[in-house]
């Protein structure tokens, strides 16, 4: 994620939804151990706080120092700034070393990463036996019949300013490479669809819009998408400015593990079985092509009878 200003980081903290606690529980039930977890792109630490309920130690990293300053503190969460110039070896050492993590989580973040570097590091630190990697993104919000059409117009207006990175999120991670083996909780090209229930105030909603990456990207190019006119439309559609609404975000998740590597002996055994099967099939065909002596005698008798009948 691009570095946020102090003001924008504060808005980000106030506006984002909390991920359902049962997500962490269901994922944790599938990891073999619960000693170490890595929250990548931790932001304000909300995923790290969810993970620490199920893992003894959580390492939380982010490229954004402004976010880390506002991260939720916990005695078993260690927060670390990871600048762009950090090497893969340095990252591996910082996180905990090779084959050390029971779970890796990238919540609303992986589409901002250099995927080659991230996946290289993830494959090194993730435990080969029983470790999991989980990524998720939310890309739409459902509020009310009055507000949703205005939001859709805003979303459509971001199209000229979206980067390929942003489109990965807008596409619900359906086009995101994910070189890990599925465990039945989504897979590459087929994320599982989830909802995030949330209570949202008008102030929080406006904060969400102002810290929204597509709107920020447009602003960098001199276009203010979330201007006073748009805010006035949202305020009118919202109604009572003090009303807190029940909303939900549309989310998409993929969970995977390190693909199992077959040994050379397994490959040789599989090839041998294929050869034996092929030889058996050939032998059967040959057997069908070579009739027995009794079949030959019966065939001759039949031919003789047919000649006499003629």
Secondary structure by P-SEA (a helix, b strand, c coil): cccccaaaaaaaaaccccccaaaaaaaaaacccccbbbbcccccaaaaaaaaacccbbbbbcccaaaaaaccccccbbbbbbcccccaaaaaaaacccccccbbbbcccccccaaaaaaaaaaaaccccbbbbbbbcccccccccccaaaaaaaaaaacccccaaaaaaaaccccccccbbbcccccccbbbbbbbbbbbcaaaaaaaaaacaaaaaaaaaccccccaaaaaaaaaaacccccccbbbbbbbbbbbcccccccaaaaaaaaaaaaaaaaaaaaaaaaaacccaaaaaaaaaaaaaaaaac
